[in-house]
Amino acid sequence: MRGQDQLWGVHEVADYLGVPVMTVYHWRQTGYGPKGTRVGRYVRYRPQDVRDWFDSQLRKSS
């Protein structure tokens, strides 16, 4: 996979959102945050899903 098809792990999501990795894990556990999918023992995120989730948070706070 390359470019736009590249999936993100929790570290990339945390870096993009500027939050600690444990926050991403906590969000997933509580059903908050961007939608992730388990791939084996890993959780992966589509970058566009993370961006869309972030944009939805901006709209909610406006």
mmCIF file of the N, C-alpha and C atoms, coordinates in Angstrom:
data_MODEL
# 
_entry.id   MODEL 
# 
loop_
_atom_site.group_PDB 
_atom_site.id 
_atom_site.type_symbol 
_atom_site.label_atom_id 
_atom_site.label_alt_id 
_atom_site.label_comp_id 
_atom_site.label_asym_id 
_atom_site.label_entity_id 
_atom_site.label_seq_id 
_atom_site.pdbx_PDB_ins_code 
_atom_site.Cartn_x 
_atom_site.Cartn_y 
_atom_site.Cartn_z 
_atom_site.occupancy 
_atom_site.B_iso_or_equiv 
_atom_site.pdbx_formal_charge 
_atom_site.auth_seq_id 
_atom_site.auth_comp_id 
_atom_site.auth_asym_id 
_atom_site.auth_atom_id 
_atom_site.pdbx_PDB_model_num 
ATOM 1   N N  . MET A 1 1  ? 0.844   -1.186 0.000  1.00 0.00 ? 1  MET A N  1 
ATOM 2   C CA . MET A 1 1  ? 0.000   0.000  0.000  1.00 0.00 ? 1  MET A CA 1 
ATOM 3   C C  . MET A 1 1  ? 0.883   1.241  0.000  1.00 0.00 ? 1  MET A C  1 
ATOM 4   N N  . ARG A 1 2  ? 0.420   2.219  -0.714 1.00 0.00 ? 2  ARG A N  1 
ATOM 5   C CA . ARG A 1 2  ? 1.181   3.454  -0.774 1.00 0.00 ? 2  ARG A CA 1 
ATOM 6   C C  . ARG A 1 2  ? 0.254   4.646  -0.819 1.00 0.00 ? 2  ARG A C  1 
ATOM 7   N N  . GLY A 1 3  ? 0.794   5.778  -0.438 1.00 0.00 ? 3  GLY A N  1 
ATOM 8   C CA . GLY A 1 3  ? 0.064   7.030  -0.582 1.00 0.00 ? 3  GLY A CA 1 
ATOM 9   C C  . GLY A 1 3  ? -1.256  7.044  0.153  1.00 0.00 ? 3  GLY A C  1 
ATOM 10  N N  . GLN A 1 4  ? -2.320  7.390  -0.572 1.00 0.00 ? 4  GLN A N  1 
ATOM 11  C CA . GLN A 1 4  ? -3.632  7.554  0.043  1.00 0.00 ? 4  GLN A CA 1 
ATOM 12  C C  . GLN A 1 4  ? -4.228  6.244  0.543  1.00 0.00 ? 4  GLN A C  1 
ATOM 13  N N  . ASP A 1 5  ? -3.750  5.114  0.054  1.00 0.00 ? 5  ASP A N  1 
ATOM 14  C CA . ASP A 1 5  ? -4.268  3.822  0.497  1.00 0.00 ? 5  ASP A CA 1 
ATOM 15  C C  . ASP A 1 5  ? -3.620  3.362  1.799  1.00 0.00 ? 5  ASP A C  1 
ATOM 16  N N  . GLN A 1 6  ? -2.588  4.061  2.246  1.00 0.00 ? 6  GLN A N  1 
ATOM 17  C CA . GLN A 1 6  ? -1.869  3.686  3.468  1.00 0.00 ? 6  GLN A CA 1 
ATOM 18  C C  . GLN A 1 6  ? -2.774  3.831  4.683  1.00 0.00 ? 6  GLN A C  1 
ATOM 19  N N  . LEU A 1 7  ? -2.868  2.795  5.477  1.00 0.00 ? 7  LEU A N  1 
ATOM 20  C CA . LEU A 1 7  ? -3.639  2.854  6.711  1.00 0.00 ? 7  LEU A CA 1 
ATOM 21  C C  . LEU A 1 7  ? -2.771  3.389  7.831  1.00 0.00 ? 7  LEU A C  1 
ATOM 22  N N  . TRP A 1 8  ? -3.404  4.006  8.826  1.00 0.00 ? 8  TRP A N  1 
ATOM 23  C CA . TRP A 1 8  ? -2.690  4.533  9.987  1.00 0.00 ? 8  TRP A CA 1 
ATOM 24  C C  . TRP A 1 8  ? -2.893  3.633  11.185 1.00 0.00 ? 8  TRP A C  1 
ATOM 25  N N  . GLY A 1 9  ? -1.874  3.543  12.011 1.00 0.00 ? 9  GLY A N  1 
ATOM 26  C CA . GLY A 1 9  ? -1.982  2.903  13.307 1.00 0.00 ? 9  GLY A CA 1 
ATOM 27  C C  . GLY A 1 9  ? -2.289  3.957  14.361 1.00 0.00 ? 9  GLY A C  1 
ATOM 28  N N  . VAL A 1 10 ? -2.375  3.527  15.609 1.00 0.00 ? 10 VAL A N  1 
ATOM 29  C CA . VAL A 1 10 ? -2.721  4.471  16.678 1.00 0.00 ? 10 VAL A CA 1 
ATOM 30  C C  . VAL A 1 10 ? -1.678  5.572  16.827 1.00 0.00 ? 10 VAL A C  1 
ATOM 31  N N  . HIS A 1 11 ? -0.427  5.277  16.548 1.00 0.00 ? 11 HIS A N  1 
ATOM 32  C CA . HIS A 1 11 ? 0.628   6.297  16.674 1.00 0.00 ? 11 HIS A CA 1 
ATOM 33  C C  . HIS A 1 11 ? 0.437   7.405  15.647 1.00 0.00 ? 11 HIS A C  1 
ATOM 34  N N  . GLU A 1 12 ? 0.098   7.028  14.417 1.00 0.00 ? 12 GLU A N  1 
ATOM 35  C CA . GLU A 1 12 ? -0.126  8.042  13.381 1.00 0.00 ? 12 GLU A CA 1 
ATOM 36  C C  . GLU A 1 12 ? -1.366  8.877  13.693 1.00 0.00 ? 12 GLU A C  1 
ATOM 37  N N  . VAL A 1 13 ? -2.412  8.226  14.191 1.00 0.00 ? 13 VAL A N  1 
ATOM 38  C CA . VAL A 1 13 ? -3.630  8.960  14.559 1.00 0.00 ? 13 VAL A CA 1 
ATOM 39  C C  . VAL A 1 13 ? -3.323  9.936  15.694 1.00 0.00 ? 13 VAL A C  1 
ATOM 40  N N  . ALA A 1 14 ? -2.602  9.464  16.698 1.00 0.00 ? 14 ALA A N  1 
ATOM 41  C CA . ALA A 1 14 ? -2.241  10.322 17.830 1.00 0.00 ? 14 ALA A CA 1 
ATOM 42  C C  . ALA A 1 14 ? -1.395  11.505 17.361 1.00 0.00 ? 14 ALA A C  1 
ATOM 43  N N  . ASP A 1 15 ? -0.431  11.254 16.487 1.00 0.00 ? 15 ASP A N  1 
ATOM 44  C CA . ASP A 1 15 ? 0.410   12.338 15.960 1.00 0.00 ? 15 ASP A CA 1 
ATOM 45  C C  . ASP A 1 15 ? -0.432  13.353 15.193 1.00 0.00 ? 15 ASP A C  1 
ATOM 46  N N  . TYR A 1 16 ? -1.322  12.861 14.342 1.00 0.00 ? 16 TYR A N  1 
ATOM 47  C CA . TYR A 1 16 ? -2.147  13.754 13.532 1.00 0.00 ? 16 TYR A CA 1 
ATOM 48  C C  . TYR A 1 16 ? -3.041  14.630 14.411 1.00 0.00 ? 16 TYR A C  1 
ATOM 49  N N  . LEU A 1 17 ? -3.639  14.024 15.434 1.00 0.00 ? 17 LEU A N  1 
ATOM 50  C CA . LEU A 1 17 ? -4.563  14.757 16.293 1.00 0.00 ? 17 LEU A CA 1 
ATOM 51  C C  . LEU A 1 17 ? -3.865  15.506 17.424 1.00 0.00 ? 17 LEU A C  1 
ATOM 52  N N  . GLY A 1 18 ? -2.585  15.216 17.639 1.00 0.00 ? 18 GLY A N  1 
ATOM 53  C CA . GLY A 1 18 ? -1.842  15.900 18.692 1.00 0.00 ? 18 GLY A CA 1 
ATOM 54  C C  . GLY A 1 18 ? -2.250  15.471 20.089 1.00 0.00 ? 18 GLY A C  1 
ATOM 55  N N  . VAL A 1 19 ? -2.561  14.189 20.238 1.00 0.00 ? 19 VAL A N  1 
ATOM 56  C CA . VAL A 1 19 ? -2.964  13.640 21.536 1.00 0.00 ? 19 VAL A CA 1 
ATOM 57  C C  . VAL A 1 19 ? -2.062  12.449 21.870 1.00 0.00 ? 19 VAL A C  1 
ATOM 58  N N  . PRO A 1 20 ? -1.996  12.072 23.146 1.00 0.00 ? 20 PRO A N  1 
ATOM 59  C CA . PRO A 1 20 ? -1.210  10.888 23.507 1.00 0.00 ? 20 PRO A CA 1 
ATOM 60  C C  . PRO A 1 20 ? -1.819  9.610  22.918 1.00 0.00 ? 20 PRO A C  1 
ATOM 61  N N  . VAL A 1 21 ? -0.973  8.633  22.661 1.00 0.00 ? 21 VAL A N  1 
ATOM 62  C CA . VAL A 1 21 ? -1.408  7.340  22.133 1.00 0.00 ? 21 VAL A CA 1 
ATOM 63  C C  . VAL A 1 21 ? -2.460  6.708  23.045 1.00 0.00 ? 21 VAL A C  1 
ATOM 64  N N  . MET A 1 22 ? -2.273  6.811  24.349 1.00 0.00 ? 22 MET A N  1 
ATOM 65  C CA . MET A 1 22 ? -3.230  6.220  25.285 1.00 0.00 ? 22 MET A CA 1 
ATOM 66  C C  . MET A 1 22 ? -4.620  6.859  25.154 1.00 0.00 ? 22 MET A C  1 
ATOM 67  N N  . THR A 1 23 ? -4.673  8.097  24.748 1.00 0.00 ? 23 THR A N  1 
ATOM 68  C CA . THR A 1 23 ? -5.955  8.755  24.526 1.00 0.00 ? 23 THR A CA 1 
ATOM 69  C C  . THR A 1 23 ? -6.695  8.086  23.375 1.00 0.00 ? 23 THR A C  1 
ATOM 70  N N  . VAL A 1 24 ? -5.988  7.768  22.309 1.00 0.00 ? 24 VAL A N  1 
ATOM 71  C CA . VAL A 1 24 ? -6.605  7.089  21.161 1.00 0.00 ? 24 VAL A CA 1 
ATOM 72  C C  . VAL A 1 24 ? -7.134  5.720  21.603 1.00 0.00 ? 24 VAL A C  1 
ATOM 73  N N  . TYR A 1 25 ? -6.343  4.994  22.383 1.00 0.00 ? 25 TYR A N  1 
ATOM 74  C CA . TYR A 1 25 ? -6.808  3.697  22.898 1.00 0.00 ? 25 TYR A CA 1 
ATOM 75  C C  . TYR A 1 25 ? -8.041  3.881  23.784 1.00 0.00 ? 25 TYR A C  1 
ATOM 76  N N  . HIS A 1 26 ? -8.039  4.882  24.640 1.00 0.00 ? 26 HIS A N  1 
ATOM 77  C CA . HIS A 1 26 ? -9.175  5.132  25.527 1.00 0.00 ? 26 HIS A CA 1 
ATOM 78  C C  . HIS A 1 26 ? -10.429 5.489  24.722 1.00 0.00 ? 26 HIS A C  1 
ATOM 79  N N  . TRP A 1 27 ? -10.264 6.355  23.727 1.00 0.00 ? 27 TRP A N  1 
ATOM 80  C CA . TRP A 1 27 ? -11.392 6.713  22.877 1.00 0.00 ? 27 TRP A CA 1 
ATOM 81  C C  . TRP A 1 27 ? -11.998 5.479  22.233 1.00 0.00 ? 27 TRP A C  1 
ATOM 82  N N  . ARG A 1 28 ? -11.142 4.609  21.726 1.00 0.00 ? 28 ARG A N  1 
ATOM 83  C CA . ARG A 1 28 ? -11.640 3.397  21.067 1.00 0.00 ? 28 ARG A CA 1 
ATOM 84  C C  . ARG A 1 28 ? -12.419 2.535  22.060 1.00 0.00 ? 28 ARG A C  1 
ATOM 85  N N  . GLN A 1 29 ? -11.894 2.429  23.254 1.00 0.00 ? 29 GLN A N  1 
ATOM 86  C CA . GLN A 1 29 ? -12.522 1.610  24.292 1.00 0.00 ? 29 GLN A CA 1 
ATOM 87  C C  . GLN A 1 29 ? -13.901 2.161  24.687 1.00 0.00 ? 29 GLN A C  1 
ATOM 88  N N  . THR A 1 30 ? -14.057 3.468  24.642 1.00 0.00 ? 30 THR A N  1 
ATOM 89  C CA . THR A 1 30 ? -15.312 4.094  25.060 1.00 0.00 ? 30 THR A CA 1 
ATOM 90  C C  . THR A 1 30 ? -16.251 4.402  23.888 1.00 0.00 ? 30 THR A C  1 
ATOM 91  N N  . GLY A 1 31 ? -15.831 4.090  22.671 1.00 0.00 ? 31 GLY A N  1 
ATOM 92  C CA . GLY A 1 31 ? -16.681 4.329  21.512 1.00 0.00 ? 31 GLY A CA 1 
ATOM 93  C C  . GLY A 1 31 ? -16.620 5.740  20.968 1.00 0.00 ? 31 GLY A C  1 
ATOM 94  N N  . TYR A 1 32 ? -15.657 6.520  21.447 1.00 0.00 ? 32 TYR A N  1 
ATOM 95  C CA . TYR A 1 32 ? -15.461 7.890  20.976 1.00 0.00 ? 32 TYR A CA 1 
ATOM 96  C C  . TYR A 1 32 ? -14.319 7.876  19.966 1.00 0.00 ? 32 TYR A C  1 
ATOM 97  N N  . GLY A 1 33 ? -14.152 8.934  19.236 1.00 0.00 ? 33 GLY A N  1 
ATOM 98  C CA . GLY A 1 33 ? -13.014 9.049  18.335 1.00 0.00 ? 33 GLY A CA 1 
ATOM 99  C C  . GLY A 1 33 ? -13.304 8.498  16.957 1.00 0.00 ? 33 GLY A C  1 
ATOM 100 N N  . PRO A 1 34 ? -12.299 8.570  16.091 1.00 0.00 ? 34 PRO A N  1 
ATOM 101 C CA . PRO A 1 34 ? -12.480 8.097  14.719 1.00 0.00 ? 34 PRO A CA 1 
ATOM 102 C C  . PRO A 1 34 ? -12.676 6.584  14.677 1.00 0.00 ? 34 PRO A C  1 
ATOM 103 N N  . LYS A 1 35 ? -13.360 6.143  13.641 1.00 0.00 ? 35 LYS A N  1 
ATOM 104 C CA . LYS A 1 35 ? -13.637 4.721  13.474 1.00 0.00 ? 35 LYS A CA 1 
ATOM 105 C C  . LYS A 1 35 ? -12.362 3.991  13.053 1.00 0.00 ? 35 LYS A C  1 
ATOM 106 N N  . GLY A 1 36 ? -12.034 2.965  13.808 1.00 0.00 ? 36 GLY A N  1 
ATOM 107 C CA . GLY A 1 36 ? -10.897 2.116  13.477 1.00 0.00 ? 36 GLY A CA 1 
ATOM 108 C C  . GLY A 1 36 ? -11.370 0.686  13.264 1.00 0.00 ? 36 GLY A C  1 
ATOM 109 N N  . THR A 1 37 ? -10.557 -0.097 12.595 1.00 0.00 ? 37 THR A N  1 
ATOM 110 C CA . THR A 1 37 ? -10.896 -1.483 12.314 1.00 0.00 ? 37 THR A CA 1 
ATOM 111 C C  . THR A 1 37 ? -9.758  -2.380 12.762 1.00 0.00 ? 37 THR A C  1 
ATOM 112 N N  . ARG A 1 38 ? -10.125 -3.448 13.434 1.00 0.00 ? 38 ARG A N  1 
ATOM 113 C CA . ARG A 1 38 ? -9.118  -4.404 13.881 1.00 0.00 ? 38 ARG A CA 1 
ATOM 114 C C  . ARG A 1 38 ? -8.655  -5.233 12.680 1.00 0.00 ? 38 ARG A C  1 
ATOM 115 N N  . VAL A 1 39 ? -7.339  -5.303 12.527 1.00 0.00 ? 39 VAL A N  1 
ATOM 116 C CA . VAL A 1 39 ? -6.715  -6.129 11.500 1.00 0.00 ? 39 VAL A CA 1 
ATOM 117 C C  . VAL A 1 39 ? -5.780  -7.066 12.257 1.00 0.00 ? 39 VAL A C  1 
ATOM 118 N N  . GLY A 1 40 ? -6.245  -8.287 12.496 1.00 0.00 ? 40 GLY A N  1 
ATOM 119 C CA . GLY A 1 40 ? -5.489  -9.181 13.358 1.00 0.00 ? 40 GLY A CA 1 
ATOM 120 C C  . GLY A 1 40 ? -5.468  -8.604 14.756 1.00 0.00 ? 40 GLY A C  1 
ATOM 121 N N  . ARG A 1 41 ? -4.290  -8.424 15.302 1.00 0.00 ? 41 ARG A N  1 
ATOM 122 C CA . ARG A 1 41 ? -4.195  -7.853 16.653 1.00 0.00 ? 41 ARG A CA 1 
ATOM 123 C C  . ARG A 1 41 ? -3.957  -6.343 16.657 1.00 0.00 ? 41 ARG A C  1 
ATOM 124 N N  . TYR A 1 42 ? -4.008  -5.751 15.481 1.00 0.00 ? 42 TYR A N  1 
ATOM 125 C CA . TYR A 1 42 ? -3.756  -4.319 15.339 1.00 0.00 ? 42 TYR A CA 1 
ATOM 126 C C  . TYR A 1 42 ? -5.034  -3.570 14.993 1.00 0.00 ? 42 TYR A C  1 
ATOM 127 N N  . VAL A 1 43 ? -5.080  -2.303 15.359 1.00 0.00 ? 43 VAL A N  1 
ATOM 128 C CA . VAL A 1 43 ? -6.180  -1.427 14.953 1.00 0.00 ? 43 VAL A CA 1 
ATOM 129 C C  . VAL A 1 43 ? -5.630  -0.492 13.884 1.00 0.00 ? 43 VAL A C  1 
ATOM 130 N N  . ARG A 1 44 ? -6.372  -0.393 12.798 1.00 0.00 ? 44 ARG A N  1 
ATOM 131 C CA . ARG A 1 44 ? -5.949  0.476  11.699 1.00 0.00 ? 44 ARG A CA 1 
ATOM 132 C C  . ARG A 1 44 ? -7.057  1.460  11.372 1.00 0.00 ? 44 ARG A C  1 
ATOM 133 N N  . TYR A 1 45 ? -6.649  2.624  10.906 1.00 0.00 ? 45 TYR A N  1 
ATOM 134 C CA . TYR A 1 45 ? -7.562  3.720  10.599 1.00 0.00 ? 45 TYR A CA 1 
ATOM 135 C C  . TYR A 1 45 ? -7.316  4.184  9.171  1.00 0.00 ? 45 TYR A C  1 
ATOM 136 N N  . ARG A 1 46 ? -8.395  4.494  8.465  1.00 0.00 ? 46 ARG A N  1 
ATOM 137 C CA . ARG A 1 46 ? -8.245  5.141  7.165  1.00 0.00 ? 46 ARG A CA 1 
ATOM 138 C C  . ARG A 1 46 ? -8.038  6.627  7.442  1.00 0.00 ? 46 ARG A C  1 
ATOM 139 N N  . PRO A 1 47 ? -7.000  7.225  6.875  1.00 0.00 ? 47 PRO A N  1 
ATOM 140 C CA . PRO A 1 47 ? -6.738  8.648  7.127  1.00 0.00 ? 47 PRO A CA 1 
ATOM 141 C C  . PRO A 1 47 ? -7.958  9.535  6.868  1.00 0.00 ? 47 PRO A C  1 
ATOM 142 N N  . GLN A 1 48 ? -8.727  9.245  5.832  1.00 0.00 ? 48 GLN A N  1 
ATOM 143 C CA . GLN A 1 48 ? -9.892  10.087 5.539  1.00 0.00 ? 48 GLN A CA 1 
ATOM 144 C C  . GLN A 1 48 ? -10.946 9.973  6.634  1.00 0.00 ? 48 GLN A C  1 
ATOM 145 N N  . ASP A 1 49 ? -11.088 8.792  7.244  1.00 0.00 ? 49 ASP A N  1 
ATOM 146 C CA . ASP A 1 49 ? -12.029 8.644  8.361  1.00 0.00 ? 49 ASP A CA 1 
ATOM 147 C C  . ASP A 1 49 ? -11.602 9.500  9.548  1.00 0.00 ? 49 ASP A C  1 
ATOM 148 N N  . VAL A 1 50 ? -10.297 9.558  9.795  1.00 0.00 ? 50 VAL A N  1 
ATOM 149 C CA . VAL A 1 50 ? -9.786  10.380 10.904 1.00 0.00 ? 50 VAL A CA 1 
ATOM 150 C C  . VAL A 1 50 ? -10.039 11.852 10.601 1.00 0.00 ? 50 VAL A C  1 
ATOM 151 N N  . ARG A 1 51 ? -9.755  12.269 9.383  1.00 0.00 ? 51 ARG A N  1 
ATOM 152 C CA . ARG A 1 51 ? -9.995  13.672 8.998  1.00 0.00 ? 51 ARG A CA 1 
ATOM 153 C C  . ARG A 1 51 ? -11.479 14.022 9.073  1.00 0.00 ? 51 ARG A C  1 
ATOM 154 N N  . ASP A 1 52 ? -12.333 13.112 8.588  1.00 0.00 ? 52 ASP A N  1 
ATOM 155 C CA . ASP A 1 52 ? -13.781 13.354 8.636  1.00 0.00 ? 52 ASP A CA 1 
ATOM 156 C C  . ASP A 1 52 ? -14.264 13.467 10.079 1.00 0.00 ? 52 ASP A C  1 
ATOM 157 N N  . TRP A 1 53 ? -13.767 12.595 10.951 1.00 0.00 ? 53 TRP A N  1 
ATOM 158 C CA . TRP A 1 53 ? -14.153 12.656 12.353 1.00 0.00 ? 53 TRP A CA 1 
ATOM 159 C C  . TRP A 1 53 ? -13.720 13.997 12.958 1.00 0.00 ? 53 TRP A C  1 
ATOM 160 N N  . PHE A 1 54 ? -12.500 14.409 12.674 1.00 0.00 ? 54 PHE A N  1 
ATOM 161 C CA . PHE A 1 54 ? -12.010 15.687 13.185 1.00 0.00 ? 54 PHE A CA 1 
ATOM 162 C C  . PHE A 1 54 ? -12.882 16.833 12.690 1.00 0.00 ? 54 PHE A C  1 
ATOM 163 N N  . ASP A 1 55 ? -13.204 16.826 11.407 1.00 0.00 ? 55 ASP A N  1 
ATOM 164 C CA . ASP A 1 55 ? -14.063 17.882 10.849 1.00 0.00 ? 55 ASP A CA 1 
ATOM 165 C C  . ASP A 1 55 ? -15.421 17.898 11.540 1.00 0.00 ? 55 ASP A C  1 
ATOM 166 N N  . SER A 1 56 ? -15.959 16.728 11.857 1.00 0.00 ? 56 SER A N  1 
ATOM 167 C CA . SER A 1 56 ? -17.256 16.668 12.533 1.00 0.00 ? 56 SER A CA 1 
ATOM 168 C C  . SER A 1 56 ? -17.161 17.262 13.935 1.00 0.00 ? 56 SER A C  1 
ATOM 169 N N  . GLN A 1 57 ? -16.014 17.143 14.574 1.00 0.00 ? 57 GLN A N  1 
ATOM 170 C CA . GLN A 1 57 ? -15.827 17.740 15.897 1.00 0.00 ? 57 GLN A CA 1 
ATOM 171 C C  . GLN A 1 57 ? -15.787 19.263 15.797 1.00 0.00 ? 57 GLN A C  1 
ATOM 172 N N  . LEU A 1 58 ? -15.201 19.760 14.724 1.00 0.00 ? 58 LEU A N  1 
ATOM 173 C CA . LEU A 1 58 ? -15.180 21.214 14.509 1.00 0.00 ? 58 LEU A CA 1 
ATOM 174 C C  . LEU A 1 58 ? -16.592 21.756 14.341 1.00 0.00 ? 58 LEU A C  1 
ATOM 175 N N  . ARG A 1 59 ? -17.421 21.024 13.575 1.00 0.00 ? 59 ARG A N  1 
ATOM 176 C CA . ARG A 1 59 ? -18.803 21.458 13.351 1.00 0.00 ? 59 ARG A CA 1 
ATOM 177 C C  . ARG A 1 59 ? -19.599 21.436 14.654 1.00 0.00 ? 59 ARG A C  1 
ATOM 178 N N  . LYS A 1 60 ? -19.362 20.447 15.496 1.00 0.00 ? 60 LYS A N  1 
ATOM 179 C CA . LYS A 1 60 ? -20.089 20.340 16.764 1.00 0.00 ? 60 LYS A CA 1 
ATOM 180 C C  . LYS A 1 60 ? -19.732 21.485 17.714 1.00 0.00 ? 60 LYS A C  1 
ATOM 181 N N  . SER A 1 61 ? -18.489 21.949 17.644 1.00 0.00 ? 61 SER A N  1 
ATOM 182 C CA . SER A 1 61 ? -18.049 22.994 18.561 1.00 0.00 ? 61 SER A CA 1 
ATOM 183 C C  . SER A 1 61 ? -18.392 24.396 18.075 1.00 0.00 ? 61 SER A C  1 
ATOM 184 N N  . SER A 1 62 ? -18.883 24.487 16.853 1.00 0.00 ? 62 SER A N  1 
ATOM 185 C CA . SER A 1 62 ? -19.226 25.817 16.297 1.00 0.00 ? 62 SER A CA 1 
ATOM 186 C C  . SER A 1 62 ? -20.591 26.264 16.731 1.00 0.00 ? 62 SER A C  1 
# 
